[in-house]
């Protein structure tokens, strides 16, 4: 008569318990991460880069959301100063910036570029999720 018992070798047992341990570790981390992020709002960081290869007076704007909520209806105001005087305004609008991601946009000014120019971010507004 044959013995139909479920005998597992040591490799199968080690693999099973290691997989179970990794699964429990992952679920624990996700629960911890979810609870940690629950009350943190969106946090927008804005970086502008002058793009000399593009036509006119163009800036690339990278908006990074380092917060833990999505920011929607994002409006970023810019003022262009030449020789200490504000000469032009513009607003960049983004539909949304998901959490922990980056969105790109471009702003174009009509004025001719001058060596003493400065670009000032005047306002940042957005709605929560």
Helices and strands as residue ranges (DSSP letters): H 10-37, E 44-50, E 57-65, E 71-82, E 85-97, E 101-109, E 118-127
